[in-house]
């Protein structure tokens, strides 16, 4: 199964490169088109497209089994979805091929279109799910290796042009705040080792460090999604006192997410003043997701709260596929009607909704630039 998956992924990537070859010269050639833009991806399971298939992680942080991937790829692609995830759609809108996972064995040094470093379960803090995921610091180290390879391959000037015109997108921070609550199914008290504000400061500080490291390598254009209402995710929602949206918004993980979302834009505004050429985009993922949960029919969904795949209240047991310690699980009949595919992750349809807003959303949902504008400037 593993070898077949690698082969099929290689064919998909190869086909994408052939179909998109008019966008770029090869790295060994003497030119890059004026309008070429690469996409580099960092973060967690919302953006991970298969990196965790190639690390020594527990099944909890992998999705390499059915029914994951069955809607679009027809096999488990390593994405925590029934099909594509947000960066797949962003790449499509930017007229790029599918961006491969950095650890994919069939993809080594052709980074002209970008690469995906995201890892399910990863956090901005190295301590978050330590040893089981690729934390943000390590993702940044991988990017530094890519930058070095590009400079060696095409020279400083061409590499700097590619890196400075590329767009860097992030989904990070949610696991730092939510992971202490993942296994808390008995409403017991979870002790955070810092004050809430200090905790948020640590997380944002690590993200800021990574942004600056990428800037030093040449990165100038950054896109982010802020954090969703974490206690309202099916997995955490079943463990709080009260099951209404108002109740889950008051949960501690949701409170930490709001503190993060309030503080992070100010950090980016300061970086814009400090770093020449720095530009950014933030999708208000928190409010966008809440609207899908509260008014699913308004956006083409029927079920905004319960997951398609799982068990228990809201199908919040993290049992989709029966490989995480609970063999029994339920699977909905029409996945496109659901906002959540499993107890933590959006369906392909919901991911497409988020990607469209990231790409071309207005100031009601996107702060500063949208991604389409970032790709053009």
ZAMARGU-4260 file (C-alpha; in steps of 0.2 Angstrom, whole numbers, plus 5000, padded with zeros to 4 digits):
<rodrens>
0) 5000/5000/5000 | 5014/5012/5005 | 5024/5009/4988 | 5008/5011/4978 | 5004/5027/4987
5) 5021/5034/4983 | 5019/5029/4965 | 5002/5037/4963 | 5008/5053/4971 | 5023/5054/4960
10) 5012/5052/4945 | 5001/5066/4951 | 5015/5078/4954 | 5024/5073/4937 | 5007/5076/4928
15) 5005/5093/4936 | 5023/5098/4932 | 5020/5093/4913 | 5004/5102/4912 | 5012/5118/4920
20) 5028/5118/4912 | 5024/5134/4902 | 5025/5143/4919 | 5043/5141/4921 | 5060/5136/4914
25) 5069/5122/4923 | 5081/5126/4937 | 5096/5123/4926 | 5091/5135/4913 | 5095/5153/4912
30) 5078/5161/4915 | 5063/5162/4926 | 5047/5170/4919 | 5044/5188/4925 | 5027/5182/4932
35) 5033/5166/4941 | 5027/5165/4959 | 5031/5150/4970 | 5021/5144/4986 | 5029/5139/5002
40) 5018/5131/5015 | 5020/5129/5034 | 5010/5123/5048 | 4999/5109/5054 | 4985/5097/5049
45) 4975/5110/5040 | 4989/5113/5028 | 4998/5096/5029 | 4997/5086/5012 | 5007/5071/5017
50) 5023/5075/5027 | 5018/5064/5042 | 5017/5049/5031 | 5036/5049/5030 | 5040/5052/5049
55) 5040/5040/5064 | 5024/5047/5070 | 5009/5038/5079 | 4994/5035/5069 | 4985/5049/5079
60) 4995/5061/5068 | 4993/5052/5052 | 4979/5049/5039 | 4986/5036/5028 | 4971/5025/5028
65) 4953/5025/5022 | 4941/5034/5021 | 4954/5049/5020 | 4957/5054/5003 | 4943/5044/4995
70) 4933/5058/4987 | 4946/5066/4976 | 4962/5056/4976 | 4953/5039/4978 | 4967/5034/4990
75) 4973/5040/5007 | 4985/5055/5001 | 4991/5059/5019 | 4979/5074/5020 | 4967/5075/5034
80) 4952/5077/5023 | 4941/5067/5011 | 4950/5076/4997 | 4960/5091/4995 | 4966/5104/5008
85) 4967/5123/5008 | 4984/5124/5000 | 4979/5113/4986 | 4966/5126/4981 | 4977/5141/4983
90) 4990/5133/4972 | 4976/5130/4959 | 4971/5148/4960 | 4989/5154/4958 | 4990/5142/4942
95) 5003/5131/4950 | 5004/5112/4951 | 5000/5103/4967 | 5013/5108/4979 | 5022/5092/4985
100) 5026/5088/5004 | 5044/5091/5008 | 5048/5074/5014 | 5040/5065/4999 | 5054/5053/4993
105) 5051/5056/4975 | 5053/5075/4976 | 5070/5081/4981 | 5077/5098/4974 | 5066/5105/4961
110) 5058/5118/4971 | 5054/5131/4958 | 5035/5130/4962 | 5038/5129/4981 | 5036/5115/4993
115) 5025/5110/5008 | 5033/5109/5025 | 5017/5107/5036 | 5015/5093/5048 | 4999/5087/5057
120) 5000/5090/5075 | 5014/5103/5074 | 5014/5118/5084 | 5024/5134/5086 | 5032/5127/5102
125) 5044/5113/5100 | 5036/5105/5115 | 5019/5103/5107 | 5018/5084/5102 | 5037/5083/5103
130) 5045/5069/5094 | 5029/5065/5084 | 5028/5079/5072 | 5038/5092/5062 | 5037/5107/5073
135) 5038/5125/5066 | 5056/5127/5070 | 5061/5112/5061 | 5050/5117/5046 | 5060/5133/5046
140) 5076/5123/5046 | 5070/5113/5031 | 5066/5129/5022 | 5083/5136/5025 | 5090/5120/5017
145) 5079/5123/5002 | 5085/5141/5001 | 5103/5135/5001 | 5099/5122/4987 | 5091/5135/4976
150) 5105/5147/4978 | 5118/5134/4974 | 5107/5128/4959 | 5103/5145/4950 | 5114/5157/4959
155) 5111/5171/4972 | 5102/5183/4960 | 5089/5171/4953 | 5086/5162/4969 | 5083/5179/4978
160) 5070/5184/4965 | 5061/5167/4967 | 5061/5168/4986 | 5056/5187/4987 | 5042/5185/4975
165) 5035/5169/4982 | 5021/5168/4994 | 5022/5159/5011 | 5006/5153/5020 | 5004/5147/5038
170) 4991/5138/5048 | 5000/5136/5065 | 4996/5139/5084 | 4980/5129/5086 | 4989/5113/5092
175) 4999/5123/5105 | 4983/5129/5113 | 4972/5114/5110 | 4983/5098/5112 | 4982/5099/5131
180) 4963/5096/5130 | 4963/5083/5116 | 4962/5068/5128 | 4952/5077/5142 | 4936/5068/5140
185) 4931/5068/5158 | 4929/5087/5161 | 4945/5086/5172 | 4955/5102/5175 | 4969/5105/5162
190) 4983/5115/5170 | 4993/5126/5158 | 5010/5129/5164 | 5009/5148/5161 | 4997/5162/5163
195) 4986/5163/5147 | 4994/5179/5141 | 5012/5172/5143 | 5007/5156/5134 | 5000/5167/5120
200) 5016/5177/5120 | 5027/5162/5119 | 5018/5155/5104 | 5017/5171/5095 | 5035/5174/5099
205) 5040/5158/5090 | 5030/5162/5075 | 5038/5179/5074 | 5055/5171/5075 | 5051/5160/5060
210) 5044/5174/5050 | 5060/5184/5053 | 5071/5169/5048 | 5061/5167/5032 | 5063/5185/5028
215) 5082/5184/5030 | 5082/5170/5017 | 5072/5182/5005 | 5054/5179/5010 | 5043/5195/5009
220) 5025/5190/5007 | 5016/5180/5020 | 4998/5173/5022 | 4990/5167/5038 | 4974/5160/5044
225) 4970/5165/5062 | 4964/5152/5075 | 4947/5145/5075 | 4936/5143/5090 | 4945/5128/5097
230) 4933/5121/5110 | 4920/5121/5096 | 4929/5108/5086 | 4919/5091/5088 | 4934/5083/5097
235) 4934/5096/5111 | 4916/5101/5111 | 4911/5085/5118 | 4922/5088/5133 | 4915/5105/5139
240) 4901/5110/5151 | 4887/5113/5138 | 4886/5109/5120 | 4880/5125/5113 | 4891/5136/5102
245) 4890/5150/5116 | 4897/5137/5128 | 4911/5131/5117 | 4916/5149/5114 | 4919/5151/5133
250) 4930/5136/5134 | 4949/5139/5139 | 4956/5133/5122 | 4944/5145/5113 | 4949/5159/5125
255) 4967/5156/5121 | 4963/5157/5102 | 4955/5173/5104 | 4969/5181/5114 | 4981/5175/5100
260) 4970/5182/5086 | 4969/5199/5095 | 4988/5200/5098 | 4995/5193/5081 | 4989/5207/5069
265) 4998/5220/5079 | 5014/5209/5078 | 5012/5209/5059 | 5009/5227/5058 | 5025/5230/5068
270) 5035/5219/5056 | 5028/5228/5041 | 5035/5244/5049 | 5052/5236/5053 | 5055/5225/5038
275) 5057/5233/5021 | 5045/5225/5008 | 5036/5214/5021 | 5018/5211/5016 | 5005/5200/5025
280) 4987/5193/5024 | 4976/5186/5038 | 4960/5177/5035 | 4948/5178/5049 | 4946/5159/5050
285) 4938/5161/5067 | 4923/5170/5062 | 4922/5162/5045 | 4921/5145/5053 | 4909/5151/5066
290) 4897/5157/5052 | 4898/5140/5043 | 4894/5131/5060 | 4879/5143/5064 | 4872/5145/5047
295) 4878/5130/5036 | 4863/5131/5023 | 4868/5149/5019 | 4884/5142/5012 | 4879/5126/5004
300) 4880/5114/5019 | 4868/5105/5029 | 4878/5100/5044 | 4889/5113/5053 | 4893/5105/5070
305) 4894/5086/5069 | 4908/5078/5059 | 4905/5066/5044 | 4917/5053/5051 | 4919/5048/5069
310) 4908/5042/5084 | 4900/5049/5099 | 4893/5066/5102 | 4896/5077/5087 | 4905/5062/5080
315) 4919/5070/5090 | 4928/5053/5094 | 4944/5054/5085 | 4940/5037/5077 | 4938/5040/5059
320) 4946/5025/5050 | 4946/5015/5065 | 4965/5016/5067 | 4967/5027/5083 | 4962/5015/5097
325) 4943/5015/5093 | 4939/5003/5079 | 4920/5008/5078 | 4916/5024/5068 | 4902/5031/5058
330) 4903/5038/5041 | 4890/5050/5033 | 4882/5047/5017 | 4885/5064/5009 | 4902/5071/5014
335) 4899/5087/5004 | 4885/5092/5016 | 4896/5093/5031 | 4908/5107/5037 | 4919/5094/5047
340) 4926/5078/5039 | 4933/5071/5055 | 4932/5077/5073 | 4946/5091/5070 | 4947/5094/5051
345) 4936/5102/5037 | 4929/5093/5022 | 4936/5096/5005 | 4921/5107/5002 | 4924/5118/5017
350) 4943/5119/5013 | 4938/5126/4996 | 4927/5139/5005 | 4941/5144/5016 | 4954/5145/5001
355) 4942/5156/4991 | 4941/5168/5005 | 4960/5168/5007 | 4962/5171/4989 | 4950/5184/4985
360) 4941/5189/5001 | 4938/5207/5005 | 4942/5217/5020 | 4927/5209/5029 | 4936/5193/5031
365) 4954/5197/5026 | 4966/5209/5035 | 4978/5219/5023 | 4981/5210/5007 | 4972/5194/5001
370) 4982/5181/4993 | 4978/5185/4975 | 4985/5203/4978 | 5000/5196/4986 | 5004/5185/4971
375) 5002/5200/4960 | 5013/5212/4970
</rodrens>
